[in-house]
């Protein structure tokens, strides 16, 4: 197939080259046999110029493999002659904190995840061929946490304090072409606490090496918008910057080709401009597309703009930009519409960690999270509270999520002693500009948030402390100087009219954090303004644990945001997984959902949070070390309220019955069902009907109060008397065996892909034992390795990088990574007294 493709490619080249020679000479060449003979002739006559001009003069090289790492400060490591032979070899992305032990004594504190920080060094040796001399060479970092400093061959390139921003350095002037080069990176995460949640440490996102010619499109050099959109036509505007680093004034031709979702060319635009030496020019091109394919959450169609830069007939650069065509509106009375269709943004907030993987970004891990959320009916992501990984936005583009892209968790006033307020004055403009330029072509990005619960909300007007107003206006002006197509907001936990940020008048929308009882009277306080709920709920649950108190007994834990539970709560640091516990500033999931759907002017809401995350262990202090807020636990196992959302946010039939059915004689248990696409649910205990129930008075659940009797619960949902779904629960016996289930049994053999394997502890009859906490040992052989283990417990102090894990409420997780070769990965799980299990994951 490869040979055939080459032949076709060179046959095309053959004819394109043939037309360049005089007509009277062509007859001789027509006599030459086609295919491989012409290929050989082209090797002699054409290849030298083909290699020079090429179809891809821009090279983007994955620069994540074969780095050296040392934990600890080694100032001499910036010296290219430094010997790093004894250092650890690894591939990026990498988070060294997640490899450590949990301790309340770590400077990050339990609020920061109770894992170690410190200082680390990374080094990489690499060759640059002599043929690259005269080209521009850059290194791109997608994210380094934090205070990174970079050297190339001993030359200092600079420092970037922000741990979430993407940044670039030019290497060209310091490279040794045709020889070995050494890049050194110092990462300083020693001054803590600097984050209110788990940050991770290290080069935790992708790194790329980029090689371009002197005439090229610079980083983030395109901006594609669609100022006119309808079902019949769309006007697409493409702004493209071309930089001239050639040392001489040059006439440049720009050819931009637009391709639709199927890859078909739908427009080709040509423009010519003269570019002065050392300067750049902006090309403005427009194309009218008929019957455009519109991007939506159901059909996230992506177009591609391919920019070709020519000097004469020589192609000097090719730059690709993915974009989407859609129109949307936020209305003060009617809420949100996408492509003219009214809809609610049904979103969640997520921190950047990926559970047991820490902050080290992995495409498949992020994709899995989004798949789980999409199945629940979620259509929105808020990147709380920082610049996201670029790949996360690529996934949101591809999968159809409405993103609120958030820049900062604080401005000049601190939340932690060593947080970003120390760098605000010098870096906030540059960091915000880089974020907007980087992300403004993503069709999934609908809203910019320039701050979360900013301390400058409050100010004493008597003393003249209105700095929040000035900063708000400055930040919005920065955003609008680069993008006027999206709304700008802040997430505010203070929603009164004396909020300095809101009094600035700078924002397109007012963002409410919580305060769900005030959504109804929003226009009384903010007449004519638009409302989006930037953060809601903060309900609390431990997956699989239930307190035997009535389901409808609402509890607020702790008493205040700054007072974690010390004497109250549960002695085992659990929170009931019934939907009846929330933080005092929040609400239960059902309370939030009701408020969202009862208020048409609310554009949408982002629930705190989609997934549990490391750090911020509300409502408990240590030994809790991760959150209880998630709809899904840290390991990716849904809590019961997941099916509440699925029943409300999707049109799929749902029947979910809980809790488990392992109790003591004399216990009385509230049995709850979430259902949809049905009129009623009937419950049976050991074959005897306990009656049918229908949702009433705006309730989103039905329940029965049932005296426990060992055996089985059986539920059936019906519509017009016809059975829709059934669900059963059984009293489980003692743990007897292990079951392994892979989310994917076939993965890529690229050294990066993952398989997430669920471990269930079952009784003899195959029922999950809801209290099982057996220690399970894992053995991995073949073309892969064990990356991490987890069980979803917010209080477990077991290491994530280990070959064993206790089950938590019957479940555990093992994450397997391919090792870069095709074949099989065999996973074996064993535990004392239990029947072992194994499965095979294939790598291709």
C-alpha positions in Angstrom: 0.0 0.0 0.0 2.9 2.3 0.9 4.6 1.5 -2.4 1.4 2.1 -4.4 0.9 5.5 -2.7 4.4 6.5 -3.5 3.9 5.5 -7.2 0.6 7.5 -7.3 2.4 10.5 -5.7 5.3 10.4 -8.1 3.0 9.8 -11.1 1.3 13.1 -10.2 4.7 14.7 -9.8 5.7 13.2 -13.1 2.9 15.0 -15.0 3.3 18.2 -13.1 7.0 18.2 -14.0 6.4 17.1 -17.6 4.3 20.2 -18.4 7.3 22.4 -17.6 9.5 21.1 -20.4 9.1 22.2 -24.0 6.3 20.6 -26.0 8.6 19.4 -28.8 10.6 17.4 -26.2 7.8 15.7 -24.5 7.4 12.7 -26.9 10.6 11.1 -25.6 9.4 11.2 -22.1 6.0 9.7 -23.0 7.9 6.6 -24.2 9.3 6.0 -20.7 7.2 3.3 -19.0 4.9 4.5 -16.2 5.2 3.6 -12.5 8.5 2.7 -11.0 10.6 3.5 -14.1 9.4 7.1 -14.0 9.9 7.0 -10.3 13.6 6.2 -10.8 13.9 9.0 -13.4 12.4 11.4 -11.0 14.9 10.4 -8.4 17.6 11.7 -10.7 16.0 14.8 -12.2 13.3 15.9 -9.7 14.0 14.8 -6.2 16.6 17.5 -5.4 14.0 20.2 -6.0 11.3 18.1 -4.4 13.2 17.9 -1.2 13.9 21.6 -1.3 10.3 22.7 -1.9 8.5 19.8 -0.3 4.8 19.5 0.6 5.5 20.0 4.3 8.3 22.5 4.8 7.1 22.9 8.4 8.2 20.1 10.8 6.5 19.6 14.1 8.3 16.9 16.0 7.0 15.1 19.1 9.7 16.0 21.7 8.4 14.0 24.6 10.7 10.9 24.5 14.0 10.1 26.1 14.4 12.8 28.7 16.6 12.6 31.8 15.1 13.6 35.2 16.4 14.4 38.6 14.4 15.4 41.7 16.4 18.0 43.6 18.2 21.2 42.7 21.3 20.7 40.6 22.5 24.2 39.5 25.2 22.8 37.3 22.6 20.8 35.2 22.3 23.8 32.9 25.8 23.2 31.7 25.7 21.1 28.5 28.8 19.1 29.6 27.1 18.1 32.9 27.0 14.3 33.3 23.4 13.1 33.7 24.1 9.4 33.2 22.8 8.5 36.6 19.6 10.4 36.2 16.3 8.6 35.6 15.2 8.2 32.0 11.6 8.9 31.2 9.1 10.1 28.6 7.0 13.2 29.0 4.4 14.3 30.1 5.6 13.7 33.6 4.3 14.6 37.1 6.7 13.8 39.9 4.3 14.7 42.7 1.9 11.9 41.9 4.7 9.4 42.4 5.2 10.4 46.1 3.7 9.4 49.4 0.7 11.3 50.9 1.5 13.3 54.1 -0.2 16.1 55.9 3.3 17.6 56.5 4.0 18.3 52.8 4.1 22.1 52.2 1.3 21.8 49.7 -1.0 20.8 52.7 -4.0 18.4 52.2 -5.7 21.3 50.4 -3.0 21.0 47.7 -3.3 17.2 47.6 -0.9 16.3 50.4 1.8 15.2 47.9 5.4 16.4 47.6 6.6 19.4 45.6 10.2 20.5 45.4 12.6 21.3 42.6 13.3 19.0 39.6 15.5 19.1 36.5 14.9 17.7 33.0 17.6 17.3 30.3 17.4 16.1 26.8 20.2 15.6 24.2 19.2 15.7 20.6 20.7 16.2 17.1 19.8 18.9 14.6 21.0 18.0 11.0 23.2 20.4 9.2 20.5 20.7 6.5 18.4 22.7 9.1 21.0 25.5 9.2 19.2 28.7 8.1 15.8 27.5 9.4 14.1 28.7 12.5 13.8 26.2 15.3 11.5 26.6 18.3 10.6 24.5 21.3 7.0 24.6 22.5 6.0 23.7 26.0 2.2 23.1 26.6 2.5 23.4 30.4 5.2 23.2 33.1 4.3 23.5 36.8 5.8 25.9 37.7 8.4 28.6 37.7 10.2 26.9 34.8 13.6 28.1 33.5 15.1 26.8 30.2 18.7 26.6 28.8 19.9 25.4 25.4 23.5 24.5 25.2 24.1 26.5 28.4 22.4 29.7 27.0 19.6 31.0 29.2 16.3 31.3 27.3 14.0 32.6 30.0 11.6 31.9 32.8 7.8 31.4 32.9 6.2 31.4 36.3 2.7 30.5 35.3 2.3 26.7 35.7 -0.6 26.4 33.2 0.4 28.6 30.3 1.8 27.3 27.0 5.0 29.0 25.9 7.7 28.9 23.3 11.4 29.7 22.9 13.5 30.1 19.8 16.6 27.9 19.7 18.0 28.8 16.3 20.8 31.1 17.3 22.2 28.7 19.9 22.0 25.4 18.1 25.0 23.3 16.9 23.9 22.0 13.6 25.1 18.5 12.8 26.1 18.0 16.4 24.7 17.1 19.8 22.6 19.7 21.6 21.4 19.8 25.2 18.3 21.4 26.5 17.9 21.8 30.3 14.8 22.7 32.2 14.6 23.6 35.9 11.1 23.4 37.5 10.7 25.0 40.9 7.6 24.0 42.8 9.2 24.3 46.2 7.5 27.4 47.5 4.2 26.1 48.8 1.3 26.4 49.3 0.8 28.0 45.9 -2.5 26.3 44.8 -5.9 25.6 46.4 -6.0 22.2 44.7 -3.6 19.6 43.5 -1.2 21.2 40.9 1.3 18.5 40.2 4.9 19.2 39.4 7.0 19.0 36.3 6.8 19.1 32.5 3.3 17.7 32.7 2.1 18.5 29.2 3.4 17.9 25.7 6.6 19.3 24.3 7.2 19.8 20.6 10.2 20.9 18.4 9.1 23.1 15.5 11.2 23.8 12.4 10.1 26.5 9.9 11.6 28.5 7.0 12.3 32.2 7.2 8.9 33.0 5.6 6.3 31.4 7.7 3.1 31.7 9.7 4.1 32.4 13.3 2.7 30.6 16.4 -1.0 31.2 16.7 -0.8 33.2 13.5 -4.3 32.6 12.2 -7.7 33.6 13.4 -10.8 32.1 11.7 -14.3 33.5 12.3 -17.7 33.2 10.7 -19.4 36.6 11.0 -22.4 35.5 8.9 -23.9 32.1 9.5 -27.2 30.5 8.4 -28.2 27.1 7.2 -28.0 28.4 3.6 -24.6 30.2 3.7 -21.7 31.2 5.8 -19.1 33.9 5.4 -15.8 32.7 6.7 -13.1 35.3 7.5 -9.5 34.1 7.8 -6.8 36.5 9.2 -3.3 35.1 8.6 -0.1 36.6 9.8 3.1 35.9 7.7 6.5 36.7 9.2 9.5 37.5 7.1 12.8 36.5 8.9 14.7 36.2 5.7 16.7 39.4 6.0 15.3 40.9 2.7 12.1 42.5 1.5 10.0 39.7 -0.1 6.8 39.4 -2.1 4.7 36.6 -0.5 1.7 34.7 -2.0 -0.7 33.2 0.5 -3.0 30.3 -0.7 -5.6 29.3 1.9 -7.6 26.2 1.2 -10.7 25.4 3.2 -11.8 21.8 3.7 -15.1 20.6 5.1 -15.7 17.8 7.6 -15.1 15.1 5.0 -11.9 16.7 3.9 -13.3 18.0 0.6 -12.0 21.3 -0.6 -14.7 24.0 -0.5 -12.7 27.2 -1.2 -9.2 28.3 -2.4 -8.1 31.8 -1.8 -5.0 33.6 -3.2 -3.5 36.9 -2.1 -0.1 38.6 -2.5 1.6 41.1 -0.3 5.1 42.5 0.1 6.7 41.8 3.5 9.5 44.0 4.8 12.6 42.3 6.3 12.0 41.4 10.0 8.3 42.4 9.8 5.0 40.6 9.4 1.9 41.3 7.4 -1.7 40.4 8.0 -3.7 38.8 5.2 -7.5 39.2 5.4 -9.3 36.6 3.3 -13.0 35.8 3.0 -14.9 32.9 1.5 -18.6 32.3 1.1 -19.7 28.7 1.8 -23.1 27.4 0.7 -25.0 25.0 3.0 -22.3 24.9 5.6 -21.9 22.0 8.0 -22.7 23.6 11.4 -20.8 22.7 14.6 -23.1 21.7 17.4 -22.9 19.5 20.5 -24.7 16.7 18.6 -22.8 17.1 15.3 -19.4 18.8 16.1 -18.2 19.2 12.5 -14.7 20.6 12.1 -13.4 22.5 9.1 -9.8 23.0 8.3 -8.0 26.0 6.9 -4.7 25.1 5.3 -2.4 28.1 4.8 0.3 27.7 2.1 3.0 30.4 2.0 4.9 30.9 -1.3 7.8 33.0 -2.4 7.6 32.8 -6.2 6.8 29.1 -6.9 8.6 27.9 -3.8 6.4 26.7 -0.9 7.9 27.9 2.3 5.3 27.0 4.9 2.1 25.1 5.5 0.0 25.8 8.5 -3.2 24.1 9.5 -6.0 25.6 11.5 -9.1 23.6 12.6 -12.3 25.6 13.1 -16.0 25.2 13.3 -18.9 27.2 11.9 -21.7 28.0 14.4 -23.7 30.9 15.6 -24.8 31.4 19.2 -26.5 34.0 21.4 -26.9 34.7 25.1 -30.1 36.5 25.8 -31.1 38.2 29.0 -34.7 36.7 29.0 -34.5 33.6 26.9 -31.1 32.2 27.8 -28.8 30.5 25.3 -29.3 29.5 21.7 -26.9 27.6 19.4 -27.5 27.8 15.7 -30.8 29.4 16.4 -32.0 26.4 18.7 -32.7 27.2 22.3 -30.8 24.9 24.7 -29.3 24.8 28.2 -25.6 24.6 28.8 -25.5 21.4 30.9 -21.9 21.7 32.1 -19.5 20.7 34.8 -16.4 22.2 36.2 -13.2 20.1 36.2 -9.8 20.6 37.6 -6.9 19.5 35.5 -5.7 16.4 37.3 -6.5 13.0 35.8 -6.9 11.1 39.1 -4.2 8.5 39.6 -2.3 9.9 36.6 -2.0 13.2 38.4 -1.5 16.3 36.2 0.5 14.4 33.5 -1.8 14.9 30.5 -2.8 11.8 28.6 -5.2 12.1 25.5 -7.0 8.8 26.3 -7.5 9.6 30.0 -9.0 13.0 29.1 -11.1 11.4 26.3 -12.4 8.8 28.8 -13.5 11.5 31.2 -15.4 13.3 28.5 -17.0 10.1 27.2 -18.3 9.4 30.7 -19.7 12.9 31.0 -21.2 12.9 27.5 -23.0 9.7 28.3 -24.5 11.5 31.3 -25.9 14.3 29.1 -23.2 16.8 29.9 -22.5 19.3 27.1 -20.2 21.8 28.8 -16.8 22.1 30.5 -15.5 24.9 32.6 -11.7 24.7 32.8 -11.6 25.5 36.5 -9.6 27.6 37.2 -6.8 27.9 34.7 -5.5 27.5 31.1 -6.4 24.0 29.9 -4.2 21.6 28.0 -4.5 22.3 24.3 -5.5 18.7 23.6 -8.5 19.0 26.0 -9.9 21.7 23.8 -9.2 19.5 20.7 -11.2 16.8 22.3 -14.0 19.2 23.2 -14.0 20.4 19.6 -14.3 16.9 18.3 -16.8 15.6 20.9 -19.1 18.6 21.2 -18.7 20.5 24.5 -19.4 24.1 25.2 -16.3 25.4 27.0 -15.9 28.2 29.4 -12.2 28.9 29.2 -10.9 30.3 32.4 -7.6 32.2 32.9 -7.1 33.0 36.6 -8.0 32.0 40.1 -6.6 35.2 41.6 -5.5 38.6 40.6 -3.3 40.9 42.7 -4.7 39.8 46.0 -3.5 36.4 47.2 -5.4 33.2 48.2 -2.2 31.4 49.1 1.1 32.8 50.2 3.0 31.7 47.1 0.3 31.8 44.4 0.1 33.7 41.1 -0.5 37.1 42.9 3.4 37.3 43.2 3.6 37.3 39.4 0.5 39.3 38.5 2.0 42.6 37.7 4.7 41.3 35.4 2.9 38.5 33.7 -0.9 38.7 33.7 -1.1 40.6 30.3 1.3 38.3 28.5 -0.4 35.2 30.0 -3.9 36.3 29.1 -2.9 37.3 25.6 -1.2 34.0 25.0 -4.3 32.1 26.2 -6.6 34.1 23.8 -4.4 33.7 20.8 -3.8 30.0 21.5 -7.5 29.1 21.9 -9.6 31.5 19.9 -9.9 29.1 16.9 -11.5 26.4 19.0 -15.2 26.1 18.2 -15.8 24.6 21.6 -14.8 27.8 23.3 -17.9 30.0 23.8 -17.0 32.0 26.9 -13.8 33.6 28.3 -13.7 33.8 32.1 -11.0 36.1 33.4 -11.3 35.2 37.1 -12.8 32.9 39.7 -14.0 34.2 43.1 -11.5 37.0 42.8 -10.6 38.7 46.1 -11.0 42.1 44.4 -14.8 41.5 44.4 -14.8 43.2 47.8 -13.5 46.7 48.5 -14.1 49.5 50.9 -15.3 52.5 48.9 -14.7 54.8 51.8 -11.0 53.9 51.6 -11.1 54.0 47.9 -10.3 50.3 47.3 -12.0 49.9 43.9 -9.0 48.2 42.2 -11.2 45.3 41.1 -13.1 47.6 38.7 -9.9 48.9 37.0 -8.5 45.4 36.7 -11.7 44.0 35.3 -11.9 46.7 32.6 -8.2 46.1 31.7 -8.7 42.3 31.4 -11.8 42.6 29.3 -10.1 45.1 27.0 -7.2 42.7 26.5 -9.6 39.9 25.5 -11.6 42.1 23.2 -8.4 43.4 21.5 -7.9 39.8 20.3 -11.4 38.4 20.1 -14.8 40.1 19.9 -16.7 36.9 19.0 -17.2 35.5 22.5 -18.7 36.6 25.8 -16.4 37.6 28.7 -17.3 37.0 32.3 -16.0 36.2 35.8 -17.2 33.6 38.3 -18.5 35.4 41.3 -19.4 34.0 44.7 -20.4 37.6 45.8 -23.5 38.5 43.7 -24.6 41.6 45.5 -24.6 45.0 43.7 -21.5 46.2 45.6 -19.3 43.6 43.9 -16.5 45.7 42.4 -16.1 43.5 39.4 -19.7 43.7 38.4 -19.9 47.4 39.2 -17.1 47.8 36.5 -19.7 47.3 33.8 -17.1 45.5 31.8 -18.6 42.1 31.3 -21.0 40.7 28.7 -22.5 38.3 31.2 -22.8 38.0 35.0 -21.5 34.8 36.3 -23.0 33.4 39.5 -21.3 30.9 41.7 -24.0 29.1 43.7 -26.8 31.3 45.2 -29.4 29.1 43.4 -32.2 30.7 45.4 -31.3 34.0 43.9 -31.4 32.9 40.2 -35.2 33.5 40.1 -34.9 37.2 41.2 -31.7 37.9 39.1 -33.4 40.6 37.1 -34.5 42.4 40.1 -30.9 42.9 41.1 -29.4 43.0 37.6 -32.1 44.4 35.2 -31.4 43.7 31.6 -28.3 41.6 32.3 -27.5 38.1 31.1 -26.9 35.2 33.6 -24.7 32.2 33.4 -24.2 29.9 36.4 -20.4 29.6 36.4 -20.4 27.2 39.4 -23.2 25.4 41.2 -24.1 22.6 43.6 -21.0 21.5 45.7 -22.9 18.5 46.8 -20.9 15.8 48.6 -20.9 12.1 48.3 -18.7 9.1 48.9 -19.3 6.6 46.2 -21.0 3.5 47.5 -21.6 4.7 51.1 -25.0 5.4 52.6 -26.1 6.8 55.9 -29.4 5.3 57.1 -31.2 8.6 57.6 -34.2 9.6 55.6 -33.4 10.5 52.0 -35.2 13.8 52.2 -33.1 15.0 55.2 -30.9 17.7 53.7 -27.6 18.3 55.5 -25.1 21.1 55.0 -21.5 20.1 55.8 -19.4 21.8 57.1 -20.9 24.7 59.0 -18.8 27.3 57.0 -16.4 27.3 54.0 -13.4 27.7 56.3 -14.4 25.2 59.0 -13.9 21.6 58.0 -15.7 19.0 60.0 -13.6 18.0 63.0 -16.1 16.6 65.6 -19.2 16.0 63.5 -19.7 14.1 60.3 -18.9 10.4 60.1 -16.0 8.9 62.0 -14.8 7.0 58.9 -14.7 10.3 56.9 -17.5 9.3 54.6 -20.4 11.3 53.2 -23.7 9.6 52.3 -24.1 9.0 48.6 -27.8 9.8 48.8 -28.3 13.2 47.3 -28.9 15.0 50.6 -25.6 16.5 51.6 -24.0 19.7 50.3 -21.5 22.3 51.4 -23.2 25.3 53.1 -22.7 27.6 50.2 -24.1 25.0 47.7 -27.1 22.8 47.1 -28.0 19.2 46.4 -27.9 18.1 42.8 -31.6 17.9 42.6 -32.0 21.4 44.0 -29.6 22.8 41.4 -31.3 21.0 38.5 -34.7 22.3 39.5 -33.5 25.8 39.7 -31.8 25.5 36.3 -34.9 24.2 34.5 -37.4 26.6 36.4 -35.6 29.7 35.2 -35.5 30.2 31.4 -33.2 33.2 31.6 -30.4 31.0 33.0 -28.2 30.2 30.0 -26.8 27.2 31.7 -24.8 26.0 34.7 -21.4 24.3 35.4 -21.7 21.8 38.3 -19.0 21.7 40.8 -17.6 19.1 39.9 -17.8 16.5 37.1 -15.0 14.3 38.7 -13.6 14.2 42.1 -10.1 15.7 42.2 -7.0 15.7 44.3 -6.8 18.3 47.0 -9.5 20.5 48.6 -11.0 17.6 50.7 -14.2 19.3 51.8 -15.8 18.7 54.2 -13.1 16.9 56.1 -9.5 17.7 57.1 -6.7 15.2 56.9 -6.7 12.2 56.5 -9.0 13.2 53.6 -6.8 14.2 50.7 -9.2 14.6 47.7 -12.6 16.0 47.1 -16.1 14.6 47.6 -17.7 17.0 45.1 -17.7 14.9 41.9 -20.6 13.3 40.1 -18.0 10.7 39.3 -15.3 9.6 41.7 -11.5 9.9 41.3 -11.2 6.5 39.6 -13.9 7.3 37.1 -16.7 5.2 38.8 -20.0 7.1 38.7 -21.8 7.9 41.9 -25.6 7.3 42.0 -26.4 10.9 41.1 -24.8 10.3 37.7 -28.1 8.6 36.7 -30.1 11.5 38.1 -28.4 13.7 35.5 -28.7 11.1 32.8 -32.5 10.9 33.5 -32.9 14.7 33.2 -30.2 15.6 30.6 -30.7 12.9 28.0 -33.7 11.4 26.1 -32.4 7.9 26.8 -34.4 5.4 28.9 -32.9 5.3 32.4 -33.7 3.2 35.5 -31.2 3.3 38.4 -32.0 1.8 41.7 -30.0 2.3 44.9 -28.5 1.8 47.5 -27.0 -1.7 47.7 -29.0 -4.4 49.5 -26.6 -5.5 52.2 -27.9 -4.3 55.6 -28.6 -5.6 59.1 -31.8 -7.1 60.4 -34.0 -4.3 61.7 -32.6 -1.6 59.4 -35.0 0.5 57.4 -33.7 1.7 54.1 -34.8 4.4 51.7 -34.7 2.9 48.3 -34.4 5.5 45.5 -35.0 5.2 41.8 -34.1 7.6 39.0 -35.9 7.0 35.8 -36.9 8.5 32.4 -38.9 7.7 29.3 -41.4 6.0 31.6 -44.5 6.9 33.7 -43.9 4.9 36.8 -41.6 2.4 38.6 -42.8 -0.6 40.6 -40.6 -2.1 43.3 -40.6 -5.7 44.4 -38.9 -7.2 47.5 -38.3 -11.0 47.2 -41.1 -11.1 44.6 -43.7 -9.1 46.6 -44.7 -5.7 45.2 -44.1 -2.7 47.3 -46.2 -0.5 45.0 -45.7 1.7 42.0 -44.5 5.3 42.3 -44.6 8.3 39.9 -42.6 11.5 40.1 -44.8 14.4 41.5 -44.5 18.0 42.4 -41.3 18.6 40.3 -39.4 15.7 42.0 -36.8 14.0 40.0 -36.9 10.7 41.9 -39.2 8.2 43.5 -38.5 6.4 46.8 -39.8 3.7 49.1 -39.0 3.3 52.8 -38.3 -0.5 53.1 -37.5 -2.7 56.1 -34.5 -4.7 55.2 -34.9 -8.4 54.4 -32.1 -10.4 52.9 -32.7 -11.4 49.2 -33.4 -9.3 46.2 -35.0 -6.0 45.1 -36.5 -5.8 41.7 -37.7 -2.7 39.9 -39.5 -2.3 36.6 -40.3 1.0 34.8 -43.3 1.2 32.5 -44.8 3.6 30.0 -48.5 3.3 29.2 -48.4 -0.1 30.9 -45.5 -1.4 28.7 -42.3 -2.4 30.4 -39.3 -0.2 29.5 -36.4 -1.3 31.8 -35.8 -3.5 34.8 -33.2 -3.3 37.5 -32.4 -5.7 40.3 -30.2 -5.6 43.5 -29.2 -8.7 45.5 -27.9 -9.2 49.0 -24.3 -10.2 48.3 -22.4 -12.9 50.2 -18.8 -13.0 51.2 -16.0 -12.0 48.7 -15.2 -15.0 46.6 -13.7 -13.9 43.3 -12.3 -11.1 41.2 -13.7 -9.8 37.9 -11.7 -7.7 35.4 -13.4 -5.6 32.7 -11.4 -3.4 30.3 -13.0 -0.2 28.9 -11.1 -1.1 25.6 -9.6 -4.4 24.8 -7.7 -3.1 21.7 -5.4 0.0 22.1 -2.8 1.7 20.0 0.8 0.3 20.3 2.1 3.9 20.4 3.5 3.8 24.0 0.9 6.3 25.1 -2.5 4.7 24.8 -4.3 3.4 27.9 -6.7 0.7 28.9 -8.7 1.4 32.1 -9.5 -1.9 33.8 -12.3 -2.1 36.4 -11.7 -4.6 39.2 -14.8 -5.9 40.9 -14.9 -8.1 44.0 -17.8 -10.6 43.6 -19.5 -13.2 45.8 -20.0 -16.8 44.6 -23.1 -15.8 42.7 -21.4 -13.0 40.8 -22.8 -10.0 42.8 -20.5 -7.1 43.7 -19.8 -7.2 47.4 -20.5 -3.5 48.4 -18.3 -3.5 51.5 -15.3 -5.4 50.0 -11.9 -3.9 50.7 -9.7 -6.8 49.7 -6.1 -6.1 48.7 -5.7 -7.0 45.0 -2.2 -7.7 43.5 -1.6 -7.0 39.8 0.9 -8.7 37.4 1.4 -7.2 33.9 3.3 -9.0 31.2 3.7 -8.5 27.4 3.7 -5.3 25.4 2.6 -2.9 28.1 3.1 -1.8 31.7 1.1 -0.8 34.8 0.8 3.0 34.9 -1.3 3.5 38.0 -3.9 2.1 40.4 -6.8 3.7 42.2 -10.1 2.9 44.0 -11.9 6.2 44.2 -11.5 6.6 48.0 -10.9 10.2 49.1 -9.0 9.0 52.2 -6.8 6.2 50.9 -3.1 6.9 51.4 -1.9 4.1 49.1 0.5 5.1 46.4 -1.0 5.5 42.9 2.2 4.1 41.4 2.0 0.6 42.8 1.2 -3.0 41.7 -1.5 -3.5 44.3 -4.6 -1.7 45.6 -7.3 -2.3 48.1 -10.9 -2.4 46.7 -13.0 0.4 48.0 -16.7 -0.5 48.4 -16.2 -3.4 46.0 -14.3 -1.7 43.2 -10.7 -0.8 42.2 -9.0 0.4 39.0 -5.8 -0.6 37.2 -4.5 1.6 34.3 -2.5 -0.2 31.7 -0.3 1.6 29.1 1.1 0.3 25.9 4.9 0.0 25.6 5.3 1.0 22.0 5.1 -2.4 20.3 2.3 -4.5 18.8 1.2 -7.6 20.6 -0.7 -8.5 23.8 -0.8 -7.2 27.4 -1.8 -9.8 29.9 -3.3 -8.6 33.2 -3.5 -10.9 36.2 -5.3 -10.0 39.4 -5.0 -12.0 42.6 -6.0 -11.6 46.2 -5.7 -13.9 49.3 -8.7 -16.2 49.6 -10.3 -15.1 46.3 -10.4 -16.7 42.8 -8.0 -14.8 40.6 -8.8 -13.3 37.2 -7.0 -12.3 34.1 -7.7 -10.6 30.8 -5.8 -9.7 27.6 -5.5 -6.3 26.0 -4.3 -6.2 22.4 -2.0 -3.5 21.1 -2.1 -2.6 17.4 
